[in-house]
Structures are given as structure tokens and as C-alpha cells.
């Protein structure tokens, strides 16, 4: 896929010079994290739910309680908006007006549906867990029938999408004589030290999963 056609739904109306609609940029930002916010509307009330997600091809996947408003509503053929944002830095300008942040963001649009085939459910859950901790899915206690029933897995073909990216420092060089420091400060999200569960803990080194917990997002 080359990209997403710019239209009234996905067009960036402010800061359009930072917008991108090519698939490579959109997918790269999506694949750099696993936390998104899903937006939808029920009876005129907007809802935004944070959840974990993953991508395969041009499809986004996320799961939740099968009894939740989100899963029940979105599995009924209703549209959703999925947003992913990375905060990359503070942009400290010489004025409050020009102070900003560096970021990478994507907004995706589509109509989710429920994954009901058991083998596909398992395959997608394995993809998700491989993103969190490679090879861990096959180490886990298998799902029970009740757990499967309680879990709703949604898939959404990305119909439209757009990305926005800001990098670099402040754009107020014409005010360089103002006596305050200006520049940008990088922000990095990193996973930290692993902590054993108190009951029956085994070293993560014995399972080969520790490296997955020490990566920069």
C-alpha cells in the first residue's frame, strides 16, 4: 500500500506542513508502541478508551472485555477512531506562544468487527504477546473456555489515516536577543527493571524473555 488519500476525514487542518499520508510513516509510528486511544460515540456521548493494540498489514487489532461498552458497540458495525501519540520532547521557546512539544502521532479511521474464528484469535493473540515479550505466548497457561468467552478481539481495516510529526527546536530565532535559554529537551520512554511476582517466582533469564522488557519505545 502506497498511502492514504487525503480527504475531509483525515486531512490535517492545522500544522498541515507536519502531516504525512504515506503508509510507511503511518505504519512506522503505529509499530513503535502498543498503547492507543479508541474513540467512538454511543447515543451522542463521545467515549475515548485507552488500550493496547497491534498491527498486521493494514489492520489494527485490540481486545477487551466482551461485556464492555467498547467491544459490544464496535462489534456492531459502528465506526471508530484510533489515535497513537509518542511524546518525544519539550520545545522551550523564548515566548509562551512558541513553546511546544516534539511528537509523532497517527489517527486512523475505520469500522471494527469481532474476530470469531478460534485459530485466528489465537494467532493474533500470539502476535500481540510477541510484541510485548517474544515467545511468551507459548509459555503461558492456556486460555480456558470461560476466558475466551470473556475476551472480545476487535479488528479494524484502516480506511483512512494521517500522521503528524514535529521535530527540532523552537521557531523563534528572530527573538534570539531575549535573555532566556531556548531549545528542545528530548523525552524517551523506556521500560525499566523487571520485578518477580511474589508467588512461585522464577528468574526471567531462565525463560529468555528479559530482553523484551528492556527496550526503548
Beta strands, then each sheet from edge to edge (+ up, - down):
strand 1: 19-20
strand 2: 35-42
strand 3: 45-56
strand 4: 59-65
strand 5: 79-92
strand 6: 100-111
strand 7: 113-114
strand 8: 151-157
strand 9: 160-166
strand 10: 183-186
sheet 1: 1+ 9- 6+ 5- 2+ 3- 4+ 8- 7+
sheet 2: 1+ 9- 6+ 5- 10+
end
